[in-house]
């Protein structure tokens, strides 16, 4: 693949947690694989995020253990997936909706068609929080209200909003749909009373930004019924059921039923199988079937285990890289049924 690289790690806050991160490749052992790329690039979310800590930690371990220099560049969502497809990066950290759409050539990727991405590992989950003010406590009560679900870079919010509207026999015309450029817009609008409800993502143990919003304005975190959750997942299969524990946010005394979006580490289809196998070892050797591995030392959200990866295949988000399949077979978690699902995924992908 043709590649365009910089020689700079763009890590932001992550650097302060990983001293000595740069320059490790010079003292590393020679790369083992004859056909391995001379350098790898990871497209990551901005500094201070779980995805960025992951990229920093993984890059250092690839350099130290495999002798392949790594650079990290900041790119998120669909743009990061496109970088991998174009050979401008080798790995990226898109969420389930972007990976799901990219390998099928739909949604934001309809113009480009199917992208040559393969699954490497599950990384972490973000819950979708439907927040409202002024005592609105069900989705049905949002009829005629000002809502912020429309993020151009985060299609999972609008997908959930559309599904819930459909469930309740409504369309976008039944609400005042406000556009937003990002999560901060939602919080700002709720505080300023220019929106009645909106969606923001955060981990199950809480988002500092959402906690700050809840301190500034009385919020209701709308809990969905099982029927609503099931319908949303039927309409948007890259989402999964989730529960926000009670007491995470101010005024949120009860557990809240909602949905979640997974974040994945994906890699270009053409990266050699033996290199991907070694990267999978770095990512998963310390993890058990249901026990998180040692990447939690870099960020508490990076708590994946082997079962998380098995579950991702059963959810049919996209195909696994052959190097990952080989690795999971060595760990004894790959089954003949998974071979059938993998074949199904490869058939629909590029």
N, C-alpha and C positions, 0 to 999 in steps of 0.2 A: 504494500500500500504506500502511496505517496503521502508524506507527512510534512507538516510545517510546525516547528516547535520553537519555543523559547527555552532559555536555560535558567529561568527564574521560577522558584516556587512562590505561588501566590496563595498564602495561607492565612493572612490576618492573624487573628487571635491564636490560632492553633500553634503557631511557632513558639509561643511562650510556654506551652505545655510539653513541648518535645525538644529540649535543648540538644544541640549538636545535630540537628536534622539535616542541614545542608552539608554537602561535601562528603557524605558517607560513601558514595559510589567509588571514589578514588581508591579507598582502601578495601573495597569489597572484593570477594573472590570473582574470578572470571565467570561470565555467564555460561551456564552449563549446556544449553541447547545450541546446536549448530545453526539452526534456522530461526533462533529467537531474534526479535527486533533489538536494535542497538539502544533504544530508549523507549520508554513508555510514558504516555501522558494520560492523566486522570482529569476529567472534567467534573468539577465539584461545586457544591453550593458555597456561598460566601463564608468568610472567616467567622468563627464563633458558633457555627451550626454543627449538628452531629455529623452531617455528610462531609464537612470540611475536616473535622477531627479524624474521621475514618480515612479520608484520602491521605492526610498527612502521615498517620500511623502506618497504613498499608504501604505507602510509598517508601518509607524508611525501611520497613522489613523486607520489601522486595529488593531494595538496594543491598542491604546487609546480607540477606540469605541467598539471593539468586544472582547478585552481581549485575543487575540491569538498572541503569540510572532511570529515575522517575522525575517527571515534572508534574506540577498541578496547576491547572488553570481554572478560573471561575466561570462557570456556565451552568445554568439551571434549566430544568424542565425540558421542553421539546428542543430547545437550542442545544442542550448538552447531548441529547440523542442524535441530533443531526451532525454534531461534531464527530462523533464516533463513526457514523455512516460515511462521512466524507474523508475519513482518515486524518482528521485534525486532532483526534484523541483516540485512545484505545479503550478506555474504561470511562463510565459515567455513573451518576447516582440519580437516575430518574425515578419517579414514583410509578405505582402500578398502572395508572391511567396512561401515562406517556409510553411505557413499555408495551402495554396491551395494544394501544393504537399504532405504535411505530411498527411492530412486526406484522400488523394487518394492513398497514397503509391507509388508515382511516383517520378521521378527526383532523388534527393539526398536520398530519402527514399524508393527507389525501393527494396533494400535489406531487410529493416526492415518490409516493408509492411505498411498498414494503421496505423497511430498513434492515440491514444485515446485523441485527443485534442478537446476543444470546445472554441468557441469565447466568450470573456468577454466584451471587448469594443474596439472600434477604438481609436487610440491615436493621430497619426499625419501623415502627408504626406511628402514625399521627392520627388522632381522633378528630373527626369533623364536629365542631361545636356549633350548634344552631342557637344563637343568642338573641334575646329580644328584651325590650324594655316595656315599661308601663303595664306590667302584669300579663302580657301575652304569654300563654303557657302551652298552646298547641299550635301545630302548623295551620290547622283550619282557620284559626283566628287571624292569620296573616292576610286574608282576603281584603283587598283594598289598601293594604299597608305598603310602606316604602321598605324594600328589601334589597340587600346587597349580597347576591350570589354570583355575580357576573365578573369573574376574574379572567382576563385573557390568557394569563400564564398558568392558571390552575383550573382546568376544565372539570375537575371532579366536583367542584361546588355547584356549578350550573347543572351538571348531570344529576346531582342529588336533588337540587331545587326543582328541576323539570319533572323528575320522577315523583316527588311528593305532590307537586301540582296535579299531575296526572292521576295519582292515587285519590286525590280529593275532588276529582272532576273539574279541575280548574286548568287554565292556561296562563301564559305569561301576561296576558291582558287583564287577568284578575288581580294582579299586584302591580305596584309601581316599582319596576325593576331598575335599580340604580347601578351604574357602572362603577367599578373600582379598579385602581391600578395595582392594588396589593392589600395585604392584611391590615396594614396601618390605617388605610382609608376606612375600613369597617369600624375599628375602634373609635377613630376620630368622629365619624358620623353618628355613632351611638351616643357618644358623650355630648356632641353638639346638638342632639335631637333632630338631625337632618335625615336619619334613618330609624326605622322601627325595629329592624332585625337584620342580622347578617351572619355569615359563617366565617369562622376562623379555625385553623388546625392547630393542634397542640398535643404533646404527649399525655399519656394517662395520668402522670403525676403532676400535670399542670404546666402552663406556659406563663413565664414571667410577664409577657406583654398582655395576655388575657387577664391575669391577676391584677395588673395595674388598671386595666379598663374596668374591672368589676369593683375596684375601690372607688372609682370616679363616678360610676353610675350604677343604679340598682338594675341588675340583669337577671333574667330568667333563662336558665339553660334548658331548652325544650327537649323533653324526653319523648322518643318515638315509640309507638306501639310495635309489637312484634310484626303485625301485619304491614305496617309502614316500612320497617327495616327490610322485611322479606321482599317487598315490592321494589324498593330502591335497589337491592342487590340483583334482582331479576333484570332490572333496566340497566344497571351499571355493574356488571359482574366483577369489575376490578375493585369494588368496595367490599368490605367485610363487616360483620356485626361487631360491636364494641360497647363497652360500658365505662363511663366516667365515674370513678368512685365518689361516694358522698364526701362533701367537705373540702373538695379541692379548691373551689373558688368561693369568694365571699357571697353569702346568701344561697349557696347551693347545698342545701341540707340533705338531699336525697341523691342516690345514684341515678345517673342519667343514661338511658339507652340511646345509642347513636350508631354511627358507622365509622369506619376507619379506612385510611389509605396507606398501603405499604410502600416503603422506600426500598429500592433494589440497587445492587451493584451489577451493572451489565458490562459486557465486553464485546468487541467486534468478533464476528463469526470466524474471521480468518486468522486470529491469533492462534499460534500452534497449540495443539492439545496438551503436549507435555508441559508447556509453560503455564497454561491455565490450571492444570492439575497441581502444579507447585504453588500457585497463588491460592487455590482452594485449600490446600494444606495449611498455608499461613492463616487463612481466615477461619478455618473450622477445626483444626487439630485439637485446640484447647476446649472445644465445645462438646457437650454430650448430647444424648438424644433429646433431653429436656433441660439441659443445664447450659447457661450462657458461657461463652468463652472469655478469653482475657482481653478482648477489645473493650470491655466495660471500663477498663482503667483509663481509657481515653475519653469516653463519654458514656454516661450511665444508660443512654438510650440504645447503645450498640450491644444489645443483649440477646442476639440471635442464638438459636440452637439448631441441631440437625433436623428436628421435627418441623421447625419453621420452614426449612427449605423443602422438605417433603410436601408440606401443606401447599406451598406456592405452586408446585407442579400440579397438584390435584385441583387447584383453582383455575388452571389453564390460562394463566396470564400470558405466557410465552415459552418458547423452547429453551432448554438448558444447553450450555456449551458442552460438547462431548468430553472435554477435560473435567468438567464438574460431575458429569454422569459417572465417569470412571472413578473419581474420588469418592462419591457417595456409595458406590458399589464396594469399595474397600472398607468403608465404615459399616457395611452391613445393613444399610437403611433403604437401598434401592430394591424394588420388587419387579417381577414380570409385568404387573399391572402398570407400573410406572413406565416401563418400556413402551407399552401401548399408547399411553398418554403422550409421551415424548414424540413418538412417531406421528401422532395426530397433530401436535404442535409444529413439528418440522414441515408437515405437509402444507399447513396454512401459511407458514413463514417463507421468507425469501431463501 
